[in-house]
Amino acid sequence: MLTTQPLIKTYKTPISVLILIHTADLQVLIMERADKADFWQSVTGSLEANETPYQTAIREVLEETGLDATQYDFRDWKVSNVYEIYAHWRYRYAPGVVQNTEYLFGLCLPTPQAVKLAPDEHVRYEWVDWREAAKRVFSWTNVDALKRLGEQRGLIL
């Protein structure tokens, strides 16, 4: 008699990171999501078991771009945002989870770099001016990060 084990669903942790990858002259890397056409964003990702937000940010940059964040000016901005999880992505979380806490990091590169996208996550990327990026990203937390980037340079969005 063949027995099967019940499938155990693994839910995403409602704690994540957003890493704004940019150059000193405020060119910003944005990527189009594979699961939502015209949804542009910075690098993001949820914490895995026993990870800190800092560790998650380094891992996500490598997974989504092929870049080693530790080889550049990588900073914890010591900022977090709480947002409501979009209804179309709530199935990824445990029942009843509707909010996520997102920690913000910055990664400054000397020049725009070619990146190696994770094809299951993103279909294309562009390097654009920070103000253009703010017009194109879909999430308000990503816009907030871009606004903070400009403010760090004394600029207003």
KOLKE-495142 format. One record per residue: x negated, y negated, z negated of N, C-alpha, C in turn; residue number from 1. Coordinates in pm, 1 decimal. Example, Ala and Ser with C-alpha at 12.3 -4.5 7.8 and 13.67 -1.06 7.14 Angstrom:
BEGIN
+----------+----------+----------+----------+----------+----------+----------+----------+----------+-----+
:      npx :      npy :      npz :     capx :     capy :     capz :      cpx :      cpy :      cpz :   k :
+----------+----------+----------+----------+----------+----------+----------+----------+----------+-----+
:  -1319.0 :    569.0 :   -780.0 :  -1230.0 :    450.0 :   -780.0 :  -1320.0 :    330.0 :   -780.0 :   1 :
:  -1285.0 :    225.0 :   -708.0 :  -1367.0 :    106.0 :   -714.0 :  -1290.0 :     -3.0 :   -787.0 :   2 :
+----------+----------+----------+----------+----------+----------+----------+----------+----------+-----+
END
This chain:
BEGIN
+----------+----------+----------+----------+----------+----------+----------+----------+----------+-----+
:      npx :      npy :      npz :     capx :     capy :     capz :      cpx :      cpy :      cpz :   k :
+----------+----------+----------+----------+----------+----------+----------+----------+----------+-----+
:    -84.5 :    117.8 :      0.0 :      0.0 :      0.0 :      0.0 :    -89.0 :   -124.0 :      0.0 :   1 :
:    -63.8 :   -211.0 :     92.7 :   -141.6 :   -334.1 :    105.8 :    -79.9 :   -442.5 :     18.4 :   2 :
:   -162.7 :   -500.9 :    -66.1 :   -113.7 :   -611.7 :   -149.1 :   -183.1 :   -739.7 :   -107.2 :   3 :
:   -112.7 :   -845.7 :   -118.9 :   -171.1 :   -975.0 :    -84.3 :   -164.2 :  -1067.0 :   -204.8 :   4 :
:   -259.7 :  -1151.9 :   -214.6 :   -263.2 :  -1251.8 :   -320.3 :   -180.1 :  -1371.1 :   -275.0 :   5 :
:   -106.4 :  -1432.8 :   -366.6 :    -31.6 :  -1553.3 :   -327.5 :   -128.8 :  -1665.5 :   -291.2 :   6 :
:    -89.1 :  -1744.0 :   -193.1 :   -171.6 :  -1857.5 :   -153.4 :   -160.9 :  -1966.7 :   -258.3 :   7 :
:   -274.9 :  -2020.1 :   -297.8 :   -278.0 :  -2128.8 :   -394.7 :   -311.1 :  -2255.7 :   -317.2 :   8 :
:   -220.9 :  -2350.8 :   -322.3 :   -242.4 :  -2477.1 :   -250.7 :   -337.1 :  -2564.3 :   -331.4 :   9 :
:   -438.0 :  -2614.6 :   -265.6 :   -531.2 :  -2706.5 :   -328.7 :   -491.5 :  -2847.8 :   -288.6 :  10 :
:   -464.2 :  -2929.3 :   -388.5 :   -422.2 :  -3066.6 :   -363.0 :   -541.0 :  -3161.1 :   -369.9 :  11 :
:   -529.8 :  -3269.7 :   -295.6 :   -631.4 :  -3374.8 :   -301.8 :   -622.6 :  -3446.5 :   -436.1 :  12 :
:   -736.2 :  -3489.7 :   -483.9 :   -742.7 :  -3571.0 :   -604.4 :   -701.0 :  -3712.8 :   -567.1 :  13 :
:   -614.7 :  -3776.3 :   -645.4 :   -572.3 :  -3913.3 :   -612.3 :   -673.1 :  -4019.1 :   -659.3 :  14 :
:   -798.3 :  -3988.0 :   -638.5 :   -908.8 :  -4081.7 :   -663.9 :   -998.6 :  -4073.7 :   -541.7 :  15 :
:  -1029.0 :  -4188.1 :   -481.7 :  -1105.4 :  -4187.8 :   -357.3 :  -1204.5 :  -4303.2 :   -352.4 :  16 :
:  -1277.8 :  -4306.5 :   -242.3 :  -1375.5 :  -4412.6 :   -218.4 :  -1351.2 :  -4472.9 :    -80.4 :  17 :
:  -1390.8 :  -4597.7 :    -65.9 :  -1394.0 :  -4665.3 :     63.2 :  -1532.4 :  -4726.5 :     74.2 :  18 :
:  -1602.3 :  -4695.8 :    182.7 :  -1737.1 :  -4747.4 :    203.1 :  -1735.5 :  -4837.4 :    325.3 :  19 :
:  -1764.9 :  -4963.9 :    303.0 :  -1771.7 :  -5061.6 :    411.1 :  -1914.4 :  -5059.9 :    465.2 :  20 :
:  -1931.2 :  -5006.4 :    585.8 :  -2062.3 :  -5000.3 :    649.5 :  -2074.7 :  -5122.0 :    738.7 :  21 :
:  -2180.0 :  -5199.9 :    716.0 :  -2195.3 :  -5327.7 :    785.8 :  -2341.9 :  -5362.4 :    802.0 :  22 :
:  -2366.5 :  -5464.5 :    882.4 :  -2501.3 :  -5518.8 :    899.5 :  -2509.8 :  -5652.1 :    825.8 :  23 :
:  -2630.5 :  -5704.8 :    813.4 :  -2648.6 :  -5833.2 :    744.5 :  -2573.7 :  -5946.0 :    815.0 :  24 :
:  -2557.1 :  -5936.5 :    948.1 :  -2483.9 :  -6040.5 :   1021.0 :  -2333.9 :  -6009.4 :   1030.8 :  25 :
:  -2287.7 :  -5916.2 :    945.6 :  -2145.5 :  -5885.7 :    925.7 :  -2077.3 :  -5817.7 :   1044.8 :  26 :
:  -2152.9 :  -5735.1 :   1115.7 :  -2091.6 :  -5641.1 :   1208.8 :  -2048.3 :  -5521.7 :   1124.7 :  27 :
:  -1926.6 :  -5473.3 :   1145.9 :  -1869.6 :  -5369.1 :   1061.6 :  -1833.0 :  -5247.8 :   1146.3 :  28 :
:  -1862.4 :  -5130.5 :   1092.5 :  -1824.4 :  -5005.4 :   1157.4 :  -1679.0 :  -4974.5 :   1123.4 :  29 :
:  -1596.3 :  -4956.3 :   1227.1 :  -1459.9 :  -4907.5 :   1207.3 :  -1441.3 :  -4783.7 :   1294.1 :  30 :
:  -1355.0 :  -4693.3 :   1247.3 :  -1334.0 :  -4566.3 :   1315.8 :  -1184.3 :  -4541.2 :   1329.6 :  31 :
:  -1145.4 :  -4484.3 :   1442.7 :  -1005.3 :  -4452.4 :   1465.8 :   -976.2 :  -4311.0 :   1415.9 :  32 :
:   -873.2 :  -4298.0 :   1334.9 :   -836.4 :  -4168.8 :   1277.0 :   -794.0 :  -4069.9 :   1385.1 :  33 :
:   -827.1 :  -3943.7 :   1365.8 :   -786.6 :  -3838.5 :   1458.6 :   -639.7 :  -3804.3 :   1442.7 :  34 :
:   -585.1 :  -3819.4 :   1321.3 :   -446.6 :  -3779.8 :   1296.5 :   -345.2 :  -3891.9 :   1314.0 :  35 :
:   -392.2 :  -4013.3 :   1343.3 :   -300.8 :  -4126.7 :   1363.4 :   -363.1 :  -4220.9 :   1466.3 :  36 :
:   -310.8 :  -4220.9 :   1587.0 :   -362.4 :  -4308.3 :   1693.0 :   -351.6 :  -4454.4 :   1650.2 :  37 :
:   -453.5 :  -4530.6 :   1682.0 :   -461.4 :  -4673.9 :   1653.0 :   -467.3 :  -4706.4 :   1503.8 :  38 :
:   -496.1 :  -4608.4 :   1418.5 :   -520.5 :  -4633.7 :   1276.7 :   -672.4 :  -4640.5 :   1258.0 :  39 :
:   -722.0 :  -4760.9 :   1244.1 :   -865.1 :  -4785.6 :   1229.1 :   -897.7 :  -4805.1 :   1081.7 :  40 :
:  -1017.1 :  -4762.2 :   1043.0 :  -1055.7 :  -4770.9 :    903.6 :  -1206.8 :  -4763.2 :    886.6 :  41 :
:  -1249.2 :  -4789.2 :    764.3 :  -1386.9 :  -4764.9 :    722.7 :  -1396.0 :  -4620.1 :    676.5 :  42 :
:  -1513.7 :  -4579.2 :    632.7 :  -1531.1 :  -4445.2 :    576.5 :  -1452.1 :  -4436.4 :    446.2 :  43 :
:  -1375.4 :  -4329.1 :    431.0 :  -1299.7 :  -4305.4 :    308.2 :  -1305.0 :  -4156.8 :    274.9 :  44 :
:  -1269.4 :  -4124.7 :    151.5 :  -1260.6 :  -3984.0 :    114.1 :  -1229.1 :  -3966.6 :    -32.3 :  45 :
:  -1171.2 :  -3852.4 :    -63.4 :  -1131.9 :  -3821.3 :   -200.6 :  -1243.6 :  -3749.3 :   -275.6 :  46 :
:  -1244.5 :  -3770.1 :   -406.0 :  -1339.5 :  -3701.4 :   -491.3 :  -1311.9 :  -3551.6 :   -489.2 :  47 :
:  -1419.9 :  -3474.3 :   -491.4 :  -1409.7 :  -3330.3 :   -506.9 :  -1445.1 :  -3296.0 :   -651.6 :  48 :
:  -1425.1 :  -3171.5 :   -689.7 :  -1447.5 :  -3128.3 :   -828.1 :  -1586.1 :  -3169.3 :   -878.0 :  49 :
:  -1590.0 :  -3227.9 :   -995.2 :  -1713.8 :  -3264.9 :  -1064.3 :  -1796.7 :  -3370.7 :   -993.3 :  50 :
:  -1737.6 :  -3447.4 :   -903.7 :  -1808.3 :  -3555.3 :   -835.2 :  -1774.8 :  -3689.1 :   -899.0 :  51 :
:  -1872.3 :  -3779.8 :   -896.8 :  -1847.2 :  -3918.6 :   -933.0 :  -1809.8 :  -3993.1 :   -805.0 :  52 :
:  -1748.0 :  -4110.3 :   -817.3 :  -1722.0 :  -4188.4 :   -696.6 :  -1850.8 :  -4216.7 :   -617.0 :  53 :
:  -1959.6 :  -4244.2 :   -685.5 :  -2087.2 :  -4271.8 :   -618.2 :  -2131.1 :  -4151.1 :   -534.1 :  54 :
:  -2123.8 :  -4032.5 :   -591.7 :  -2161.7 :  -3911.1 :   -518.9 :  -2068.4 :  -3886.3 :   -400.5 :  55 :
:  -1940.7 :  -3910.9 :   -422.7 :  -1843.1 :  -3893.4 :   -315.5 :  -1873.0 :  -3988.0 :   -200.1 :  56 :
:  -1905.6 :  -4112.2 :   -231.6 :  -1934.3 :  -4210.4 :   -126.7 :  -2053.3 :  -4166.8 :    -41.5 :  57 :
:  -2158.3 :  -4119.6 :   -103.7 :  -2276.0 :  -4073.0 :    -28.8 :  -2239.3 :  -3954.4 :     59.9 :  58 :
:  -2163.3 :  -3859.4 :      3.8 :  -2122.4 :  -3741.3 :     80.4 :  -2033.9 :  -3779.7 :    198.6 :  59 :
:  -1936.9 :  -3867.2 :    174.0 :  -1844.0 :  -3906.0 :    280.8 :  -1913.9 :  -3980.0 :    394.2 :  60 :
:  -2007.7 :  -4067.7 :    363.1 :  -2083.2 :  -4137.5 :    468.2 :  -2155.4 :  -4035.2 :    556.1 :  61 :
:  -2219.2 :  -3936.7 :    493.3 :  -2291.0 :  -3835.0 :    569.5 :  -2194.4 :  -3751.3 :    653.8 :  62 :
:  -2083.4 :  -3708.3 :    593.8 :  -1987.6 :  -3624.2 :    666.2 :  -1921.5 :  -3697.2 :    782.5 :  63 :
:  -1887.5 :  -3823.5 :    763.1 :  -1810.0 :  -3895.8 :    864.7 :  -1895.1 :  -3969.9 :    966.9 :  64 :
:  -2022.5 :  -3995.3 :    935.7 :  -2106.5 :  -4073.1 :   1028.9 :  -2241.6 :  -4009.2 :   1059.8 :  65 :
:  -2284.4 :  -3914.7 :    977.1 :  -2417.6 :  -3857.2 :    993.1 :  -2527.1 :  -3942.9 :    932.3 :  66 :
:  -2491.5 :  -4057.5 :    872.9 :  -2590.3 :  -4146.9 :    812.3 :  -2617.2 :  -4107.6 :    667.0 :  67 :
:  -2742.4 :  -4120.2 :    625.1 :  -2780.4 :  -4096.5 :    486.3 :  -2778.6 :  -4230.7 :    414.3 :  68 :
:  -2674.7 :  -4254.2 :    335.7 :  -2657.8 :  -4382.7 :    266.8 :  -2775.5 :  -4416.3 :    176.7 :  69 :
:  -2841.7 :  -4314.9 :    123.2 :  -2952.3 :  -4340.2 :     30.1 :  -3075.2 :  -4399.9 :     99.5 :  70 :
:  -3074.5 :  -4400.0 :    232.1 :  -3187.5 :  -4454.9 :    307.1 :  -3168.8 :  -4602.6 :    343.1 :  71 :
:  -3057.5 :  -4659.9 :    299.3 :  -3024.9 :  -4798.9 :    331.1 :  -2984.6 :  -4872.4 :    203.5 :  72 :
:  -2939.2 :  -4994.5 :    219.1 :  -2894.3 :  -5075.9 :    105.6 :  -2751.9 :  -5033.7 :     70.2 :  73 :
:  -2740.5 :  -4938.4 :    -21.0 :  -2613.3 :  -4880.0 :    -61.2 :  -2578.1 :  -4930.0 :   -200.5 :  74 :
:  -2458.4 :  -4988.4 :   -214.7 :  -2421.4 :  -5049.7 :   -342.6 :  -2279.8 :  -5014.6 :   -385.8 :  75 :
:  -2268.0 :  -4991.8 :   -515.9 :  -2138.1 :  -4978.6 :   -580.4 :  -2090.8 :  -5120.4 :   -607.8 :  76 :
:  -1978.2 :  -5159.5 :   -550.2 :  -1929.6 :  -5296.5 :   -567.9 :  -1857.3 :  -5315.4 :   -700.8 :  77 :
:  -1844.7 :  -5206.8 :   -779.1 :  -1781.4 :  -5214.9 :   -912.1 :  -1639.6 :  -5270.9 :   -903.5 :  78 :
:  -1567.0 :  -5229.3 :   -800.7 :  -1430.5 :  -5274.9 :   -777.1 :  -1346.6 :  -5152.2 :   -742.2 :  79 :
:  -1223.3 :  -5151.7 :   -788.3 :  -1130.6 :  -5046.7 :   -745.6 :   -993.1 :  -5108.3 :   -721.5 :  80 :
:   -917.3 :  -5041.8 :   -638.1 :   -779.5 :  -5081.2 :   -608.9 :   -689.5 :  -4960.2 :   -630.9 :  81 :
:   -568.1 :  -4986.3 :   -674.8 :   -467.1 :  -4881.7 :   -685.4 :   -362.1 :  -4911.7 :   -579.1 :  82 :
:   -328.9 :  -4809.8 :   -501.4 :   -229.3 :  -4831.1 :   -396.8 :   -133.0 :  -4713.8 :   -390.2 :  83 :
:    -18.0 :  -4740.2 :   -328.7 :     80.3 :  -4635.4 :   -306.9 :     37.9 :  -4552.7 :   -185.8 :  84 :
:     36.8 :  -4422.2 :   -202.6 :     -0.5 :  -4331.2 :    -94.0 :    110.2 :  -4332.9 :     11.0 :  85 :
:     72.8 :  -4349.8 :    137.9 :    170.5 :  -4348.3 :    246.3 :    251.0 :  -4218.5 :    241.8 :  86 :
:    380.6 :  -4229.8 :    263.4 :    470.5 :  -4114.2 :    255.6 :    425.1 :  -3999.6 :    345.7 :  87 :
:    374.5 :  -4030.9 :    464.8 :    336.0 :  -3924.6 :    558.3 :    209.1 :  -3850.5 :    516.2 :  88 :
:    140.1 :  -3895.3 :    410.5 :     22.1 :  -3824.0 :    359.8 :     43.2 :  -3768.3 :    218.7 :  89 :
:    160.3 :  -3784.5 :    161.6 :    183.5 :  -3738.5 :     23.1 :    181.1 :  -3586.7 :      9.0 :  90 :
:    207.7 :  -3512.9 :    115.9 :    206.3 :  -3366.7 :    107.9 :     68.9 :  -3314.1 :     67.6 :  91 :
:    -34.8 :  -3395.7 :     85.3 :   -171.6 :  -3354.6 :     50.1 :   -196.4 :  -3355.4 :   -100.9 :  92 :
:   -107.2 :  -3420.0 :   -174.1 :   -123.6 :  -3439.0 :   -318.2 :    -21.3 :  -3355.4 :   -394.0 :  93 :
:    -48.3 :  -3333.0 :   -521.9 :     44.8 :  -3257.7 :   -605.6 :    181.3 :  -3326.6 :   -607.4 :  94 :
:    285.9 :  -3250.6 :   -623.5 :    420.8 :  -3310.8 :   -628.8 :    426.6 :  -3422.6 :   -733.6 :  95 :
:    489.3 :  -3531.6 :   -694.8 :    505.5 :  -3644.2 :   -786.0 :    392.8 :  -3745.9 :   -782.7 :  96 :
:    280.8 :  -3712.8 :   -719.4 :    169.3 :  -3807.9 :   -711.0 :    198.8 :  -3906.4 :   -598.6 :  97 :
:    205.1 :  -4034.8 :   -632.9 :    237.1 :  -4136.0 :   -532.9 :    135.5 :  -4249.7 :   -528.8 :  98 :
:     40.9 :  -4252.0 :   -623.3 :    -60.6 :  -4357.7 :   -625.5 :   -200.5 :  -4299.6 :   -621.4 :  99 :
:   -291.9 :  -4377.5 :   -566.2 :   -432.9 :  -4340.5 :   -554.8 :   -517.7 :  -4456.6 :   -606.1 : 100 :
:   -626.4 :  -4423.6 :   -673.3 :   -725.2 :  -4524.1 :   -713.2 :   -844.7 :  -4510.2 :   -620.8 : 101 :
:   -882.9 :  -4622.0 :   -558.4 :   -990.0 :  -4621.9 :   -458.5 :  -1103.8 :  -4712.6 :   -505.0 : 102 :
:  -1224.8 :  -4656.9 :   -508.6 :  -1345.5 :  -4729.9 :   -548.7 :  -1417.9 :  -4779.7 :   -424.8 : 103 :
:  -1470.7 :  -4899.5 :   -434.5 :  -1528.4 :  -4968.2 :   -319.4 :  -1680.9 :  -4970.7 :   -324.6 : 104 :
:  -1742.1 :  -4937.8 :   -210.4 :  -1887.1 :  -4939.1 :   -194.7 :  -1923.2 :  -5012.9 :    -66.0 : 105 :
:  -2045.9 :  -5062.8 :    -60.3 :  -2096.8 :  -5126.3 :     60.3 :  -2226.1 :  -5060.2 :    104.0 : 106 :
:  -2243.9 :  -5048.2 :    233.5 :  -2365.3 :  -4992.2 :    290.9 :  -2411.9 :  -5086.6 :    400.6 : 107 :
:  -2523.1 :  -5155.4 :    373.8 :  -2576.5 :  -5252.0 :    469.9 :  -2688.5 :  -5187.5 :    549.8 : 108 :
:  -2674.4 :  -5189.0 :    681.5 :  -2773.9 :  -5134.3 :    773.4 :  -2848.0 :  -5249.4 :    841.2 : 109 :
:  -2971.0 :  -5226.7 :    885.6 :  -3044.4 :  -5335.2 :    951.5 :  -2984.2 :  -5377.4 :   1085.5 : 110 :
:  -2926.5 :  -5282.1 :   1156.7 :  -2862.6 :  -5307.1 :   1286.6 :  -2749.9 :  -5205.5 :   1303.2 : 111 :
:  -2656.3 :  -5230.7 :   1394.8 :  -2554.7 :  -5128.3 :   1422.2 :  -2621.9 :  -4998.0 :   1467.2 : 112 :
:  -2577.2 :  -4889.1 :   1411.8 :  -2635.5 :  -4758.2 :   1442.4 :  -2535.1 :  -4672.5 :   1518.4 : 113 :
:  -2587.5 :  -4583.6 :   1601.4 :  -2501.6 :  -4481.2 :   1661.0 :  -2465.9 :  -4384.6 :   1549.1 : 114 :
:  -2341.4 :  -4341.6 :   1545.9 :  -2300.8 :  -4248.9 :   1441.4 :  -2245.2 :  -4121.0 :   1503.7 : 115 :
:  -2249.4 :  -4015.2 :   1425.8 :  -2195.7 :  -3887.0 :   1468.6 :  -2066.2 :  -3864.7 :   1392.2 : 116 :
:  -1954.2 :  -3882.3 :   1461.4 :  -1823.4 :  -3870.8 :   1398.5 :  -1788.7 :  -3725.4 :   1366.5 : 117 :
:  -1711.8 :  -3707.2 :   1260.2 :  -1651.7 :  -3577.9 :   1229.8 :  -1526.2 :  -3569.5 :   1316.6 : 118 :
:  -1524.2 :  -3485.4 :   1420.5 :  -1414.8 :  -3487.2 :   1517.9 :  -1277.7 :  -3454.9 :   1459.5 : 119 :
:  -1272.9 :  -3386.4 :   1347.6 :  -1142.8 :  -3357.9 :   1286.5 :  -1090.2 :  -3478.6 :   1208.9 : 120 :
:  -1175.2 :  -3581.2 :   1189.1 :  -1133.7 :  -3699.8 :   1114.4 :  -1119.4 :  -3824.9 :   1200.6 : 121 :
:  -1213.0 :  -3844.0 :   1295.6 :  -1212.4 :  -3966.6 :   1376.2 :  -1243.4 :  -3934.9 :   1522.0 : 122 :
:  -1181.7 :  -4012.7 :   1611.6 :  -1200.1 :  -3987.3 :   1754.5 :  -1293.0 :  -4086.7 :   1822.6 : 123 :
:  -1309.6 :  -4204.9 :   1763.9 :  -1403.6 :  -4302.2 :   1820.4 :  -1437.8 :  -4406.3 :   1715.4 : 124 :
:  -1544.3 :  -4481.0 :   1745.7 :  -1586.4 :  -4586.2 :   1653.6 :  -1628.5 :  -4709.5 :   1731.1 : 125 :
:  -1629.0 :  -4820.8 :   1660.9 :  -1676.7 :  -4947.2 :   1718.4 :  -1745.7 :  -5027.2 :   1608.9 : 126 :
:  -1841.0 :  -5106.7 :   1649.6 :  -1901.4 :  -5207.5 :   1562.2 :  -1840.1 :  -5340.9 :   1603.9 : 127 :
:  -1773.7 :  -5407.3 :   1510.2 :  -1706.7 :  -5533.4 :   1540.5 :  -1736.5 :  -5635.4 :   1431.7 : 128 :
:  -1715.2 :  -5761.9 :   1464.2 :  -1729.0 :  -5868.1 :   1366.1 :  -1633.6 :  -5841.0 :   1249.2 : 129 :
:  -1673.1 :  -5878.4 :   1128.2 :  -1594.3 :  -5849.6 :   1007.8 :  -1452.5 :  -5904.7 :   1015.2 : 130 :
:  -1436.5 :  -6021.1 :   1078.6 :  -1302.0 :  -6078.1 :   1090.5 :  -1215.6 :  -5996.8 :   1187.1 : 131 :
:  -1275.9 :  -5948.8 :   1294.5 :  -1204.6 :  -5861.2 :   1388.6 :  -1167.5 :  -5730.2 :   1319.2 : 132 :
:  -1258.4 :  -5676.7 :   1239.9 :  -1229.4 :  -5553.4 :   1165.6 :  -1108.0 :  -5572.4 :   1075.5 : 133 :
:  -1099.8 :  -5688.0 :   1009.2 :   -987.5 :  -5715.5 :    918.5 :   -854.1 :  -5718.6 :    993.1 : 134 :
:   -855.9 :  -5754.2 :   1120.4 :   -733.2 :  -5755.2 :   1200.8 :   -692.7 :  -5614.2 :   1243.7 : 135 :
:   -789.0 :  -5523.8 :   1249.6 :   -762.6 :  -5393.1 :   1309.3 :   -742.9 :  -5278.9 :   1210.5 : 136 :
:   -799.3 :  -5289.4 :   1091.0 :   -783.0 :  -5179.0 :    995.4 :   -639.4 :  -5175.8 :    944.0 : 137 :
:   -590.4 :  -5056.8 :    912.9 :   -449.3 :  -5042.9 :    877.0 :   -421.7 :  -5061.7 :    729.2 : 138 :
:   -519.9 :  -5043.3 :    642.7 :   -490.3 :  -5046.6 :    500.0 :   -526.2 :  -5180.1 :    436.4 : 139 :
:   -441.4 :  -5223.5 :    344.0 :   -467.7 :  -5350.8 :    276.8 :   -593.8 :  -5343.1 :    192.1 : 140 :
:   -628.6 :  -5222.9 :    143.1 :   -752.1 :  -5213.3 :     63.5 :   -874.7 :  -5231.3 :    151.6 : 141 :
:   -865.6 :  -5189.7 :    277.1 :   -975.7 :  -5210.1 :    371.2 :   -988.5 :  -5358.6 :    404.4 : 142 :
:   -875.4 :  -5426.0 :    421.1 :   -877.6 :  -5571.2 :    443.9 :   -937.9 :  -5641.0 :    321.7 : 143 :
:   -898.9 :  -5597.0 :    202.5 :   -953.7 :  -5653.7 :     79.9 :  -1106.3 :  -5638.0 :     75.9 : 144 :
:  -1155.6 :  -5521.5 :    113.8 :  -1300.5 :  -5497.6 :    116.0 :  -1369.5 :  -5593.4 :    213.4 : 145 :
:  -1309.0 :  -5612.5 :    329.1 :  -1367.3 :  -5703.4 :    428.8 :  -1366.2 :  -5847.6 :    378.6 : 146 :
:  -1259.6 :  -5886.3 :    311.9 :  -1252.6 :  -6019.8 :    252.3 :  -1365.3 :  -6037.4 :    149.8 : 147 :
:  -1386.2 :  -5935.7 :     66.8 :  -1494.5 :  -5939.8 :    -33.2 :  -1630.9 :  -5950.4 :     32.5 : 148 :
:  -1649.3 :  -5879.4 :    143.9 :  -1775.5 :  -5885.7 :    216.9 :  -1801.7 :  -6029.3 :    262.2 : 149 :
:  -1702.6 :  -6091.9 :    320.5 :  -1718.0 :  -6230.8 :    363.4 :  -1747.5 :  -6323.5 :    246.0 : 150 :
:  -1675.2 :  -6303.7 :    135.6 :  -1695.0 :  -6388.0 :     17.3 :  -1837.0 :  -6373.9 :    -38.2 : 151 :
:  -1894.1 :  -6254.6 :    -25.9 :  -2032.8 :  -6234.9 :    -71.6 :  -2128.8 :  -6324.9 :      5.9 : 152 :
:  -2089.3 :  -6365.4 :    126.3 :  -2172.6 :  -6450.7 :    212.0 :  -2120.6 :  -6594.6 :    214.7 : 153 :
:  -2024.2 :  -6624.4 :    127.6 :  -1968.7 :  -6758.6 :    121.1 :  -1872.4 :  -6789.0 :    234.5 : 154 :
:  -1815.8 :  -6685.5 :    296.3 :  -1724.0 :  -6703.3 :    408.4 :  -1582.1 :  -6667.4 :    366.2 : 155 :
:  -1486.9 :  -6725.5 :    435.7 :  -1346.4 :  -6701.2 :    405.6 :  -1281.1 :  -6630.4 :    524.0 : 156 :
:  -1199.0 :  -6531.8 :    492.8 :  -1129.0 :  -6456.6 :    596.4 :  -1013.0 :  -6537.6 :    649.3 : 157 :
+----------+----------+----------+----------+----------+----------+----------+----------+----------+-----+
END
